Amino acid sequence: MKTPVLAAALVLTLAAASAASAADKPAKDECFWARNVTSFAAPDDHTVYVKVNQHDVFRLDLLISCPDVDWNQRVALQSSHGAGGSICSPLDAEIISHAQGIGHQRCPVKAIHKLTPDEIAALPKKAKP
């Protein structure tokens, strides 16, 4: 008699885990292709804004200080899914910056946020990609 109860508990646990996993995934419009990034701005060494397809802007919060990212004329955005691949979560992206005297610095991303039109309009000039 314990087997049906145990099986029911397992089914409920799996269903809850599946629902939680679905809730953790970003909405489809929160993803973008690295190859579609047209410009960037870095107001400091922990934040990079990227413009995607001429109208969307995403804020990438960096896990560590990324030396000289706010002074660079260009950086690379590398997707863990290959060249130009999709970026839907922080684990999908890495900024590569050329730091003076250090060379290429890999800067992992800890958070990604798609800005609303109001948030884009409120960005200071230095932060607008």
N, CA, C and O atoms as a GROMACS GRO file, in nm:
protein
  516
    1MET      N    1   0.081  -0.120   0.000
    1MET     CA    2   0.000   0.000   0.000
    1MET      C    3   0.085   0.127   0.000
    1MET      O    4   0.034   0.233  -0.036
    2LYS      N    5   0.211   0.120   0.038
    2LYS     CA    6   0.295   0.238   0.040
    2LYS      C    7   0.337   0.279  -0.101
    2LYS      O    8   0.363   0.396  -0.125
    3THR      N    9   0.343   0.185  -0.194
    3THR     CA   10   0.390   0.214  -0.329
    3THR      C   11   0.302   0.318  -0.400
    3THR      O   12   0.358   0.412  -0.456
    4PRO      N   13   0.167   0.308  -0.400
    4PRO     CA   14   0.086   0.410  -0.467
    4PRO      C   15   0.105   0.549  -0.404
    4PRO      O   16   0.108   0.649  -0.475
    5VAL      N   17   0.118   0.555  -0.273
    5VAL     CA   18   0.136   0.683  -0.206
    5VAL      C   19   0.272   0.742  -0.245
    5VAL      O   20   0.284   0.862  -0.272
    6LEU      N   21   0.373   0.657  -0.247
    6LEU     CA   22   0.507   0.701  -0.284
    6LEU      C   23   0.510   0.746  -0.430
    6LEU      O   24   0.571   0.847  -0.463
    7ALA      N   25   0.443   0.671  -0.517
    7ALA     CA   26   0.437   0.707  -0.659
    7ALA      C   27   0.365   0.840  -0.677
    7ALA      O   28   0.408   0.923  -0.758
    8ALA      N   29   0.256   0.862  -0.604
    8ALA     CA   30   0.181   0.988  -0.613
    8ALA      C   31   0.267   1.104  -0.564
    8ALA      O   32   0.265   1.211  -0.624
    9ALA      N   33   0.342   1.083  -0.458
    9ALA     CA   34   0.430   1.187  -0.406
    9ALA      C   35   0.539   1.221  -0.508
    9ALA      O   36   0.575   1.337  -0.525
   10LEU      N   37   0.591   1.118  -0.574
   10LEU     CA   38   0.694   1.139  -0.675
   10LEU      C   39   0.639   1.217  -0.794
   10LEU      O   40   0.705   1.308  -0.844
   11VAL      N   41   0.518   1.183  -0.838
   11VAL     CA   42   0.455   1.254  -0.949
   11VAL      C   43   0.433   1.400  -0.913
   11VAL      O   44   0.460   1.488  -0.994
   12LEU      N   45   0.386   1.428  -0.790
   12LEU     CA   46   0.364   1.566  -0.746
   12LEU      C   47   0.496   1.641  -0.739
   12LEU      O   48   0.503   1.758  -0.776
   13THR      N   49   0.600   1.576  -0.691
   13THR     CA   50   0.732   1.639  -0.682
   13THR      C   51   0.785   1.672  -0.820
   13THR      O   52   0.837   1.782  -0.842
   14LEU      N   53   0.773   1.578  -0.915
   14LEU     CA   54   0.818   1.602  -1.051
   14LEU      C   55   0.738   1.714  -1.118
   14LEU      O   56   0.795   1.795  -1.190
   15ALA      N   57   0.608   1.717  -1.094
   15ALA     CA   58   0.524   1.822  -1.152
   15ALA      C   59   0.563   1.958  -1.096
   15ALA      O   60   0.569   2.056  -1.171
   16ALA      N   61   0.589   1.966  -0.967
   16ALA     CA   62   0.630   2.093  -0.906
   16ALA      C   63   0.766   2.137  -0.959
   16ALA      O   64   0.786   2.255  -0.986
   17ALA      N   65   0.858   2.043  -0.975
   17ALA     CA   66   0.991   2.076  -1.028
   17ALA      C   67   0.980   2.124  -1.172
   17ALA      O   68   1.051   2.217  -1.211
   18SER      N   69   0.894   2.061  -1.250
   18SER     CA   70   0.876   2.101  -1.389
   18SER      C   71   0.817   2.241  -1.398
   18SER      O   72   0.859   2.322  -1.481
   19ALA      N   73   0.719   2.272  -1.312
   19ALA     CA   74   0.658   2.405  -1.310
   19ALA      C   75   0.760   2.509  -1.267
   19ALA      O   76   0.764   2.619  -1.324
   20ALA      N   77   0.842   2.477  -1.168
   20ALA     CA   78   0.944   2.571  -1.123
   20ALA      C   79   1.047   2.594  -1.232
   20ALA      O   80   1.092   2.707  -1.251
   21SER      N   81   1.084   2.489  -1.304
   21SER     CA   82   1.181   2.501  -1.412
   21SER      C   83   1.126   2.590  -1.523
   21SER      O   84   1.199   2.672  -1.578
   22ALA      N   85   0.999   2.573  -1.558
   22ALA     CA   86   0.937   2.655  -1.661
   22ALA      C   87   0.931   2.800  -1.618
   22ALA      O   88   0.947   2.890  -1.700
   23ALA      N   89   0.907   2.825  -1.489
   23ALA     CA   90   0.901   2.961  -1.439
   23ALA      C   91   1.038   3.027  -1.440
   23ALA      O   92   1.046   3.150  -1.452
   24ASP      N   93   1.145   2.950  -1.428
   24ASP     CA   94   1.281   3.004  -1.427
   24ASP      C   95   1.329   3.042  -1.567
   24ASP      O   96   1.422   3.121  -1.580
   25LYS      N   97   1.268   2.986  -1.670
   25LYS     CA   98   1.311   3.015  -1.807
   25LYS      C   99   1.260   3.153  -1.847
   25LYS      O  100   1.147   3.189  -1.816
   26PRO      N  101   1.344   3.233  -1.915
   26PRO     CA  102   1.301   3.365  -1.957
   26PRO      C  103   1.197   3.356  -2.067
   26PRO      O  104   1.192   3.258  -2.142
   27ALA      N  105   1.114   3.458  -2.076
   27ALA     CA  106   1.016   3.465  -2.183
   27ALA      C  107   1.090   3.473  -2.316
   27ALA      O  108   1.203   3.520  -2.322
   28LYS      N  109   1.027   3.427  -2.423
   28LYS     CA  110   1.090   3.424  -2.554
   28LYS      C  111   1.142   3.562  -2.595
   28LYS      O  112   1.248   3.572  -2.657
   29ASP      N  113   1.068   3.670  -2.561
   29ASP     CA  114   1.111   3.804  -2.600
   29ASP      C  115   1.225   3.857  -2.513
   29ASP      O  116   1.275   3.967  -2.536
   30GLU      N  117   1.266   3.780  -2.412
   30GLU     CA  118   1.379   3.818  -2.329
   30GLU      C  119   1.510   3.765  -2.387
   30GLU      O  120   1.617   3.796  -2.335
   31CYS      N  121   1.503   3.686  -2.492
   31CYS     CA  122   1.622   3.631  -2.556
   31CYS      C  123   1.661   3.718  -2.674
   31CYS      O  124   1.578   3.789  -2.732
   32PHE      N  125   1.789   3.710  -2.710
   32PHE     CA  126   1.835   3.778  -2.830
   32PHE      C  127   1.953   3.702  -2.888
   32PHE      O  128   2.016   3.620  -2.820
   33TRP      N  129   1.983   3.728  -3.012
   33TRP     CA  130   2.097   3.666  -3.081
   33TRP      C  131   2.216   3.759  -3.068
   33TRP      O  132   2.205   3.879  -3.096
   34ALA      N  133   2.331   3.706  -3.028
   34ALA     CA  134   2.452   3.787  -3.014
   34ALA      C  135   2.486   3.855  -3.147
   34ALA      O  136   2.535   3.968  -3.148
   35ARG      N  137   2.462   3.787  -3.257
   35ARG     CA  138   2.494   3.844  -3.389
   35ARG      C  139   2.409   3.966  -3.424
   35ARG      O  140   2.444   4.040  -3.516
   36ASN      N  141   2.298   3.988  -3.352
   36ASN     CA  142   2.210   4.101  -3.380
   36ASN      C  143   2.241   4.225  -3.296
   36ASN      O  144   2.170   4.325  -3.305
   37VAL      N  145   2.347   4.219  -3.215
   37VAL     CA  146   2.387   4.336  -3.136
   37VAL      C  147   2.449   4.437  -3.230
   37VAL      O  148   2.540   4.404  -3.307
   38THR      N  149   2.399   4.562  -3.225
   38THR     CA  150   2.446   4.666  -3.317
   38THR      C  151   2.537   4.768  -3.249
   38THR      O  152   2.618   4.833  -3.316
   39SER      N  153   2.526   4.784  -3.117
   39SER     CA  154   2.612   4.878  -3.046
   39SER      C  155   2.609   4.847  -2.897
   39SER      O  156   2.529   4.767  -2.850
   40PHE      N  157   2.700   4.913  -2.824
   40PHE     CA  158   2.705   4.892  -2.680
   40PHE      C  159   2.748   5.021  -2.612
   40PHE      O  160   2.803   5.112  -2.675
   41ALA      N  161   2.723   5.026  -2.482
   41ALA     CA  162   2.773   5.135  -2.396
   41ALA      C  163   2.800   5.073  -2.260
   41ALA      O  164   2.727   4.986  -2.213
   42ALA      N  165   2.907   5.121  -2.197
   42ALA     CA  166   2.944   5.071  -2.064
   42ALA      C  167   2.967   5.191  -1.974
   42ALA      O  168   3.074   5.253  -1.979
   43PRO      N  169   2.869   5.225  -1.891
   43PRO     CA  170   2.885   5.342  -1.804
   43PRO      C  171   2.984   5.319  -1.690
   43PRO      O  172   3.034   5.415  -1.631
   44ASP      N  173   3.013   5.194  -1.658
   44ASP     CA  174   3.110   5.160  -1.555
   44ASP      C  175   3.165   5.021  -1.583
   44ASP      O  176   3.130   4.960  -1.683
   45ASP      N  177   3.250   4.971  -1.496
   45ASP     CA  178   3.316   4.842  -1.523
   45ASP      C  179   3.235   4.721  -1.477
   45ASP      O  180   3.287   4.610  -1.477
   46HIS      N  181   3.110   4.742  -1.437
   46HIS     CA  182   3.022   4.631  -1.397
   46HIS      C  183   2.894   4.622  -1.480
   46HIS      O  184   2.814   4.531  -1.460
   47THR      N  185   2.874   4.717  -1.573
   47THR     CA  186   2.748   4.724  -1.647
   47THR      C  187   2.775   4.749  -1.794
   47THR      O  188   2.853   4.837  -1.830
   48VAL      N  189   2.709   4.672  -1.880
   48VAL     CA  190   2.717   4.692  -2.024
   48VAL      C  191   2.574   4.691  -2.078
   48VAL      O  192   2.496   4.600  -2.049
   49TYR      N  193   2.542   4.793  -2.158
   49TYR     CA  194   2.413   4.797  -2.228
   49TYR      C  195   2.440   4.763  -2.374
   49TYR      O  196   2.533   4.815  -2.435
   50VAL      N  197   2.358   4.674  -2.429
   50VAL     CA  198   2.370   4.640  -2.570
   50VAL      C  199   2.240   4.670  -2.642
   50VAL      O  200   2.131   4.644  -2.591
   51LYS      N  201   2.254   4.725  -2.763
   51LYS     CA  202   2.138   4.751  -2.848
   51LYS      C  203   2.126   4.634  -2.944
   51LYS      O  204   2.225   4.592  -3.004
   52VAL      N  205   2.005   4.581  -2.956
   52VAL     CA  206   1.979   4.465  -3.041
   52VAL      C  207   1.873   4.503  -3.143
   52VAL      O  208   1.766   4.553  -3.108
   53ASN      N  209   1.903   4.480  -3.271
   53ASN     CA  210   1.807   4.505  -3.380
   53ASN      C  211   1.754   4.647  -3.382
   53ASN      O  212   1.638   4.669  -3.418
   54GLN      N  213   1.834   4.742  -3.346
   54GLN     CA  214   1.803   4.885  -3.355
   54GLN      C  215   1.695   4.937  -3.259
   54GLN      O  216   1.672   5.058  -3.254
   55HIS      N  217   1.627   4.848  -3.182
   55HIS     CA  218   1.522   4.902  -3.095
   55HIS      C  219   1.523   4.843  -2.955
   55HIS      O  220   1.474   4.908  -2.862
   56ASP      N  221   1.574   4.724  -2.935
   56ASP     CA  222   1.578   4.663  -2.802
   56ASP      C  223   1.710   4.694  -2.734
   56ASP      O  224   1.815   4.699  -2.799
   57VAL      N  225   1.705   4.716  -2.602
   57VAL     CA  226   1.826   4.738  -2.524
   57VAL      C  227   1.824   4.642  -2.405
   57VAL      O  228   1.723   4.630  -2.335
   58PHE      N  229   1.936   4.576  -2.383
   58PHE     CA  230   1.952   4.485  -2.271
   58PHE      C  231   2.063   4.535  -2.181
   58PHE      O  232   2.167   4.580  -2.229
   59ARG      N  233   2.042   4.526  -2.049
   59ARG     CA  234   2.147   4.557  -1.952
   59ARG      C  235   2.211   4.426  -1.910
   59ARG      O  236   2.142   4.332  -1.869
   60LEU      N  237   2.343   4.419  -1.921
   60LEU     CA  238   2.418   4.302  -1.877
   60LEU      C  239   2.496   4.344  -1.753
   60LEU      O  240   2.585   4.428  -1.761
   61ASP      N  241   2.463   4.285  -1.639
   61ASP     CA  242   2.537   4.309  -1.516
   61ASP      C  243   2.647   4.205  -1.508
   61ASP      O  244   2.621   4.085  -1.517
   62LEU      N  245   2.770   4.251  -1.491
   62LEU     CA  246   2.885   4.162  -1.493
   62LEU      C  247   2.915   4.108  -1.354
   62LEU      O  248   2.898   4.176  -1.253
   63LEU      N  249   2.959   3.984  -1.350
   63LEU     CA  250   2.989   3.915  -1.225
   63LEU      C  251   3.111   3.975  -1.156
   63LEU      O  252   3.116   3.981  -1.033
   64ILE      N  253   3.208   4.018  -1.235
   64ILE     CA  254   3.331   4.076  -1.180
   64ILE      C  255   3.355   4.211  -1.246
   64ILE      O  256   3.292   4.244  -1.347
   65SER      N  257   3.445   4.288  -1.188
   65SER     CA  258   3.486   4.412  -1.251
   65SER      C  259   3.556   4.378  -1.382
   65SER      O  260   3.642   4.290  -1.386
   66CYS      N  261   3.519   4.446  -1.488
   66CYS     CA  262   3.577   4.419  -1.620
   66CYS      C  263   3.663   4.540  -1.657
   66CYS      O  264   3.611   4.641  -1.704
   67PRO      N  265   3.795   4.530  -1.635
   67PRO     CA  266   3.884   4.643  -1.656
   67PRO      C  267   3.872   4.705  -1.794
   67PRO      O  268   3.872   4.636  -1.896
   68ASP      N  269   3.860   4.836  -1.796
   68ASP     CA  270   3.857   4.918  -1.918
   68ASP      C  271   3.736   4.896  -2.007
   68ASP      O  272   3.732   4.950  -2.118
   69VAL      N  273   3.637   4.819  -1.966
   69VAL     CA  274   3.520   4.799  -2.053
   69VAL      C  275   3.450   4.932  -2.079
   69VAL      O  276   3.391   4.951  -2.185
   70ASP      N  277   3.457   5.024  -1.982
   70ASP     CA  278   3.392   5.153  -1.999
   70ASP      C  279   3.475   5.250  -2.085
   70ASP      O  280   3.427   5.359  -2.115
   71TRP      N  281   3.596   5.212  -2.124
   71TRP     CA  282   3.681   5.295  -2.208
   71TRP      C  283   3.696   5.237  -2.349
   71TRP      O  284   3.739   5.308  -2.440
   72ASN      N  285   3.662   5.113  -2.368
   72ASN     CA  286   3.682   5.046  -2.496
   72ASN      C  287   3.591   5.101  -2.606
   72ASN      O  288   3.478   5.141  -2.581
   73GLN      N  289   3.645   5.102  -2.727
   73GLN     CA  290   3.565   5.140  -2.843
   73GLN      C  291   3.485   5.021  -2.895
   73GLN      O  292   3.384   5.038  -2.964
   74ARG      N  293   3.531   4.901  -2.861
   74ARG     CA  294   3.457   4.781  -2.900
   74ARG      C  295   3.487   4.669  -2.801
   74ARG      O  296   3.595   4.662  -2.742
   75VAL      N  297   3.390   4.583  -2.786
   75VAL     CA  298   3.404   4.463  -2.703
   75VAL      C  299   3.342   4.348  -2.782
   75VAL      O  300   3.277   4.369  -2.884
   76ALA      N  301   3.364   4.229  -2.734
   76ALA     CA  302   3.301   4.112  -2.796
   76ALA      C  303   3.198   4.057  -2.698
   76ALA      O  304   3.220   4.055  -2.577
   77LEU      N  305   3.088   4.014  -2.752
   77LEU     CA  306   2.986   3.944  -2.674
   77LEU      C  307   2.985   3.802  -2.724
   77LEU      O  308   2.945   3.774  -2.837
   78GLN      N  309   3.030   3.712  -2.640
   78GLN     CA  310   3.041   3.572  -2.680
   78GLN      C  311   2.925   3.492  -2.620
   78GLN      O  312   2.897   3.500  -2.501
   79SER      N  313   2.860   3.414  -2.706
   79SER     CA  314   2.752   3.325  -2.663
   79SER      C  315   2.809   3.187  -2.636
   79SER      O  316   2.896   3.140  -2.710
   80SER      N  317   2.761   3.123  -2.533
   80SER     CA  318   2.805   2.986  -2.505
   80SER      C  319   2.748   2.888  -2.607
   80SER      O  320   2.784   2.770  -2.606
   81HIS      N  321   2.659   2.935  -2.696
   81HIS     CA  322   2.598   2.851  -2.799
   81HIS      C  323   2.669   2.867  -2.934
   81HIS      O  324   2.615   2.828  -3.037
   82GLY      N  325   2.788   2.923  -2.932
   82GLY     CA  326   2.862   2.940  -3.057
   82GLY      C  327   2.854   3.081  -3.108
   82GLY      O  328   2.783   3.165  -3.053
   83ALA      N  329   2.927   3.108  -3.214
   83ALA     CA  330   2.936   3.242  -3.270
   83ALA      C  331   2.798   3.296  -3.306
   83ALA      O  332   2.724   3.234  -3.382
   84GLY      N  333   2.766   3.412  -3.249
   84GLY     CA  334   2.639   3.476  -3.280
   84GLY      C  335   2.518   3.407  -3.222
   84GLY      O  336   2.405   3.440  -3.258
   85GLY      N  337   2.538   3.312  -3.130
   85GLY     CA  338   2.429   3.231  -3.076
   85GLY      C  339   2.331   3.306  -2.989
   85GLY      O  340   2.348   3.425  -2.961
   86SER      N  341   2.228   3.235  -2.947
   86SER     CA  342   2.123   3.297  -2.867
   86SER      C  343   2.170   3.320  -2.723
   86SER      O  344   2.251   3.245  -2.668
   87ILE      N  345   2.116   3.426  -2.665
   87ILE     CA  346   2.144   3.460  -2.526
   87ILE      C  347   2.009   3.478  -2.456
   87ILE      O  348   1.932   3.569  -2.488
   88CYS      N  349   1.983   3.389  -2.361
   88CYS     CA  350   1.858   3.393  -2.286
   88CYS      C  351   1.880   3.402  -2.135
   88CYS      O  352   1.789   3.436  -2.060
   89SER      N  353   2.002   3.372  -2.092
   89SER     CA  354   2.032   3.375  -1.949
   89SER      C  355   2.176   3.420  -1.930
   89SER      O  356   2.254   3.418  -2.026
   90PRO      N  357   2.212   3.459  -1.810
   90PRO     CA  358   2.351   3.502  -1.785
   90PRO      C  359   2.454   3.395  -1.820
   90PRO      O  360   2.565   3.428  -1.860
   91LEU      N  361   2.419   3.268  -1.805
   91LEU     CA  362   2.514   3.161  -1.837
   91LEU      C  363   2.543   3.153  -1.986
   91LEU      O  364   2.640   3.089  -2.027
   92ASP      N  365   2.459   3.216  -2.068
   92ASP     CA  366   2.476   3.213  -2.213
   92ASP      C  367   2.576   3.316  -2.264
   92ASP      O  368   2.617   3.309  -2.380
   93ALA      N  369   2.617   3.413  -2.180
   93ALA     CA  370   2.692   3.527  -2.231
   93ALA      C  371   2.819   3.556  -2.152
   93ALA      O  372   2.831   3.529  -2.033
   94GLU      N  373   2.912   3.614  -2.226
   94GLU     CA  374   3.038   3.659  -2.167
   94GLU      C  375   3.087   3.779  -2.249
   94GLU      O  376   3.090   3.774  -2.372
   95ILE      N  377   3.125   3.884  -2.179
   95ILE     CA  378   3.183   4.002  -2.245
   95ILE      C  379   3.334   3.981  -2.250
   95ILE      O  380   3.395   3.939  -2.152
   96ILE      N  381   3.393   4.009  -2.364
   96ILE     CA  382   3.538   4.003  -2.377
   96ILE      C  383   3.586   4.144  -2.406
   96ILE      O  384   3.552   4.204  -2.508
   97SER      N  385   3.666   4.196  -2.314
   97SER     CA  386   3.715   4.333  -2.320
   97SER      C  387   3.867   4.331  -2.330
   97SER      O  388   3.932   4.241  -2.276
   98HIS      N  389   3.923   4.429  -2.399
   98HIS     CA  390   4.069   4.440  -2.407
   98HIS      C  391   4.112   4.543  -2.303
   98HIS      O  392   4.092   4.663  -2.322
   99ALA      N  393   4.172   4.498  -2.194
   99ALA     CA  394   4.217   4.585  -2.087
   99ALA      C  395   4.362   4.627  -2.111
   99ALA      O  396   4.447   4.545  -2.144
  100GLN      N  397   4.388   4.756  -2.095
  100GLN     CA  398   4.522   4.810  -2.116
  100GLN      C  399   4.624   4.738  -2.028
  100GLN      O  400   4.608   4.734  -1.906
  101GLY      N  401   4.726   4.681  -2.088
  101GLY     CA  402   4.833   4.615  -2.013
  101GLY      C  403   4.800   4.474  -1.967
  101GLY      O  404   4.889   4.402  -1.921
  102ILE      N  405   4.675   4.433  -1.979
  102ILE     CA  406   4.634   4.299  -1.935
  102ILE      C  407   4.605   4.209  -2.055
  102ILE      O  408   4.629   4.089  -2.050
  103GLY      N  409   4.554   4.268  -2.160
  103GLY     CA  410   4.512   4.191  -2.276
  103GLY      C  411   4.363   4.161  -2.269
  103GLY      O  412   4.287   4.234  -2.205
  104HIS      N  413   4.322   4.055  -2.333
  104HIS     CA  414   4.180   4.020  -2.336
  104HIS      C  415   4.134   3.973  -2.198
  104HIS      O  416   4.194   3.884  -2.138
  105GLN      N  417   4.028   4.034  -2.150
  105GLN     CA  418   3.969   4.002  -2.020
  105GLN      C  419   3.831   3.941  -2.043
  105GLN      O  420   3.746   4.003  -2.106
  106ARG      N  421   3.809   3.822  -1.993
  106ARG     CA  422   3.677   3.757  -2.003
  106ARG      C  423   3.596   3.794  -1.881
  106ARG      O  424   3.640   3.774  -1.768
  107CYS      N  425   3.477   3.848  -1.905
  107CYS     CA  426   3.392   3.899  -1.797
  107CYS      C  427   3.257   3.828  -1.801
  107CYS      O  428   3.173   3.859  -1.886
  108PRO      N  429   3.234   3.733  -1.711
  108PRO     CA  430   3.107   3.661  -1.709
  108PRO      C  431   2.991   3.753  -1.670
  108PRO      O  432   3.007   3.848  -1.594
  109VAL      N  433   2.875   3.721  -1.723
  109VAL     CA  434   2.754   3.798  -1.697
  109VAL      C  435   2.677   3.733  -1.583
  109VAL      O  436   2.660   3.611  -1.582
  110LYS      N  437   2.631   3.814  -1.486
  110LYS     CA  438   2.554   3.758  -1.374
  110LYS      C  439   2.404   3.784  -1.386
  110LYS      O  440   2.324   3.715  -1.323
  111ALA      N  441   2.365   3.884  -1.466
  111ALA     CA  442   2.222   3.913  -1.483
  111ALA      C  443   2.199   3.982  -1.616
  111ALA      O  444   2.283   4.059  -1.664
  112ILE      N  445   2.083   3.953  -1.676
  112ILE     CA  446   2.042   4.016  -1.801
  112ILE      C  447   1.902   4.072  -1.781
  112ILE      O  448   1.815   4.005  -1.725
  113HIS      N  449   1.881   4.195  -1.828
  113HIS     CA  450   1.749   4.258  -1.815
  113HIS      C  451   1.717   4.333  -1.944
  113HIS      O  452   1.795   4.417  -1.988
  114LYS      N  453   1.603   4.301  -2.004
  114LYS     CA  454   1.557   4.375  -2.122
  114LYS      C  455   1.488   4.502  -2.073
  114LYS      O  456   1.394   4.496  -1.994
  115LEU      N  457   1.534   4.616  -2.120
  115LEU     CA  458   1.479   4.743  -2.077
  115LEU      C  459   1.347   4.773  -2.148
  115LEU      O  460   1.327   4.738  -2.264
  116THR      N  461   1.258   4.838  -2.075
  116THR     CA  462   1.134   4.886  -2.133
  116THR      C  463   1.163   5.016  -2.209
  116THR      O  464   1.270   5.074  -2.189
  117PRO      N  465   1.073   5.062  -2.294
  117PRO     CA  466   1.095   5.190  -2.363
  117PRO      C  467   1.118   5.306  -2.264
  117PRO      O  468   1.199   5.394  -2.291
  118ASP      N  469   1.047   5.306  -2.152
  118ASP     CA  470   1.066   5.412  -2.052
  118ASP      C  471   1.205   5.403  -1.988
  118ASP      O  472   1.268   5.506  -1.963
  119GLU      N  473   1.252   5.282  -1.961
  119GLU     CA  474   1.386   5.264  -1.904
  119GLU      C  475   1.494   5.308  -2.003
  119GLU      O  476   1.594   5.367  -1.963
  120ILE      N  477   1.472   5.280  -2.132
  120ILE     CA  478   1.568   5.323  -2.234
  120ILE      C  479   1.573   5.476  -2.239
  120ILE      O  480   1.681   5.535  -2.243
  121ALA      N  481   1.457   5.537  -2.238
  121ALA     CA  482   1.451   5.685  -2.244
  121ALA      C  483   1.518   5.749  -2.122
  121ALA      O  484   1.572   5.859  -2.133
  122ALA      N  485   1.513   5.683  -2.007
  122ALA     CA  486   1.569   5.737  -1.884
  122ALA      C  487   1.720   5.716  -1.870
  122ALA      O  488   1.781   5.769  -1.777
  123LEU      N  489   1.781   5.640  -1.961
  123LEU     CA  490   1.925   5.616  -1.951
  123LEU      C  491   2.003   5.746  -1.969
  123LEU      O  492   1.970   5.827  -2.056
  124PRO      N  493   2.106   5.765  -1.886
  124PRO     CA  494   2.194   5.880  -1.910
  124PRO      C  495   2.267   5.864  -2.045
  124PRO      O  496   2.281   5.752  -2.094
  125LYS      N  497   2.311   5.973  -2.102
  125LYS     CA  498   2.376   5.971  -2.234
  125LYS      C  499   2.491   5.872  -2.240
  125LYS      O  500   2.506   5.802  -2.340
  126LYS      N  501   2.573   5.864  -2.135
  126LYS     CA  502   2.689   5.775  -2.134
  126LYS      C  503   2.649   5.627  -2.139
  126LYS      O  504   2.729   5.543  -2.180
  127ALA      N  505   2.526   5.597  -2.096
  127ALA     CA  506   2.481   5.458  -2.089
  127ALA      C  507   2.402   5.414  -2.212
  127ALA      O  508   2.368   5.297  -2.225
  128LYS      N  509   2.372   5.507  -2.302
  128LYS     CA  510   2.290   5.471  -2.420
  128LYS      C  511   2.377   5.410  -2.529
  128LYS      O  512   2.472   5.472  -2.577
  129PRO      N  513   2.341   5.286  -2.568
  129PRO     CA  514   2.417   5.221  -2.677
  129PRO      C  515   2.376   5.278  -2.813
  129PRO      O  516   2.429   5.235  -2.916
   0.00000   0.00000   0.00000
